Amino acid sequence: MLVVIVFQHRNDQIRSDQIRSTQRASERSILKITKIHKVRSDRIRQKTKVTDALKQALKLKWQWAGHISRYADHTLTIQTTRWKAPDGKRDVGRPSKRWADDIKRAAGNDWMVQGKERKTWKRLGEAFTREGAHIS
């Protein structure tokens, strides 16, 4: 179950409410508990003993960001991560979030440089997964 939830959200901008609700619904379904039973989510989590999908998704995202920060600059992965759309007309409203925005918020704008130091990156990653990086 965890693999499916994390895989489903790995390329999208991670939204904590979507991941949590998907995991809770899956756990309720496994135990055949409906919301009418009014069983708290932490009780269900104790019974299923499933890892928190949001923490796992954040951990994998952080590990991947550290991994690509150690790539050579000419690789396609680095180029697409750094790519920005050309200036011009855009839709009305808030600018859409990019994959690296949460990483930048936790590690700073120079996250590609910081990712090259594994010890520093690991320490920052623990804070990133613990705080949830203030994900919307």
TIPAZA-256503 format. One record per residue (C-alpha): z, y, x; chain; residue number from 1. Coordinates in steps of 0.05 Angstrom, whole numbers. Layout:
residues N
{{Z,Y,X},'A',NUM}
...
END
This chain:
residues 136
{{0,0,0},'A',1}
{{19,49,55},'A',2}
{{-47,38,91},'A',3}
{{-87,54,28},'A',4}
{{-48,118,13},'A',5}
{{-53,144,85},'A',6}
{{-127,125,90},'A',7}
{{-141,159,24},'A',8}
{{-113,225,50},'A',9}
{{-131,221,124},'A',10}
{{-192,266,122},'A',11}
{{-169,312,66},'A',12}
{{-122,369,75},'A',13}
{{-56,332,66},'A',14}
{{-19,354,4},'A',15}
{{52,328,2},'A',16}
{{56,327,-74},'A',17}
{{-5,282,-80},'A',18}
{{19,232,-29},'A',19}
{{90,229,-56},'A',20}
{{67,220,-128},'A',21}
{{17,167,-109},'A',22}
{{69,129,-70},'A',23}
{{121,134,-125},'A',24}
{{72,111,-178},'A',25}
{{53,51,-135},'A',26}
{{125,32,-123},'A',27}
{{141,37,-197},'A',28}
{{81,-6,-212},'A',29}
{{102,-59,-161},'A',30}
{{172,-64,-193},'A',31}
{{144,-57,-264},'A',32}
{{189,3,-277},'A',33}
{{164,58,-323},'A',34}
{{188,130,-325},'A',35}
{{223,114,-391},'A',36}
{{273,72,-352},'A',37}
{{295,136,-316},'A',38}
{{305,102,-249},'A',39}
{{311,151,-191},'A',40}
{{258,148,-137},'A',41}
{{309,137,-81},'A',42}
{{334,74,-117},'A',43}
{{263,49,-123},'A',44}
{{251,64,-49},'A',45}
{{314,24,-31},'A',46}
{{287,-36,-69},'A',47}
{{217,-34,-42},'A',48}
{{236,-15,30},'A',49}
{{168,18,39},'A',50}
{{158,70,94},'A',51}
{{149,141,70},'A',52}
{{73,152,65},'A',53}
{{77,227,78},'A',54}
{{115,219,143},'A',55}
{{66,165,165},'A',56}
{{6,208,147},'A',57}
{{35,268,185},'A',58}
{{51,224,245},'A',59}
{{-20,196,248},'A',60}
{{-50,266,240},'A',61}
{{-6,292,298},'A',62}
{{-24,233,342},'A',63}
{{-98,243,329},'A',64}
{{-93,317,344},'A',65}
{{-60,301,411},'A',66}
{{-112,249,425},'A',67}
{{-171,296,413},'A',68}
{{-138,352,452},'A',69}
{{-144,308,514},'A',70}
{{-219,297,504},'A',71}
{{-272,333,546},'A',72}
{{-296,399,516},'A',73}
{{-368,377,506},'A',74}
{{-353,319,458},'A',75}
{{-376,324,386},'A',76}
{{-304,313,361},'A',77}
{{-280,375,398},'A',78}
{{-340,416,376},'A',79}
{{-330,399,303},'A',80}
{{-255,413,307},'A',81}
{{-266,482,336},'A',82}
{{-327,498,293},'A',83}
{{-321,557,245},'A',84}
{{-371,575,191},'A',85}
{{-416,634,205},'A',86}
{{-393,700,175},'A',87}
{{-424,717,110},'A',88}
{{-409,713,36},'A',89}
{{-354,666,15},'A',90}
{{-324,646,-51},'A',91}
{{-272,689,-84},'A',92}
{{-200,670,-73},'A',93}
{{-157,644,-17},'A',94}
{{-194,617,43},'A',95}
{{-193,541,43},'A',96}
{{-146,508,93},'A',97}
{{-175,474,153},'A',98}
{{-152,408,183},'A',99}
{{-121,441,244},'A',100}
{{-83,495,206},'A',101}
{{-19,453,200},'A',102}
{{-24,434,273},'A',103}
{{-32,508,293},'A',104}
{{28,527,251},'A',105}
{{72,476,287},'A',106}
{{44,481,358},'A',107}
{{12,550,360},'A',108}
{{-60,572,368},'A',109}
{{-64,540,437},'A',110}
{{-49,470,410},'A',111}
{{-109,441,447},'A',112}
{{-77,462,513},'A',113}
{{-7,438,493},'A',114}
{{-34,371,472},'A',115}
{{-53,356,543},'A',116}
{{22,351,562},'A',117}
{{45,287,528},'A',118}
{{120,300,532},'A',119}
{{115,369,501},'A',120}
{{67,343,449},'A',121}
{{113,286,430},'A',122}
{{172,333,423},'A',123}
{{132,380,379},'A',124}
{{108,321,338},'A',125}
{{178,300,321},'A',126}
{{191,369,292},'A',127}
{{123,368,256},'A',128}
{{137,303,220},'A',129}
{{209,320,205},'A',130}
{{195,388,174},'A',131}
{{130,366,141},'A',132}
{{97,426,174},'A',133}
{{108,466,110},'A',134}
{{51,430,77},'A',135}
{{30,457,10},'A',136}
END
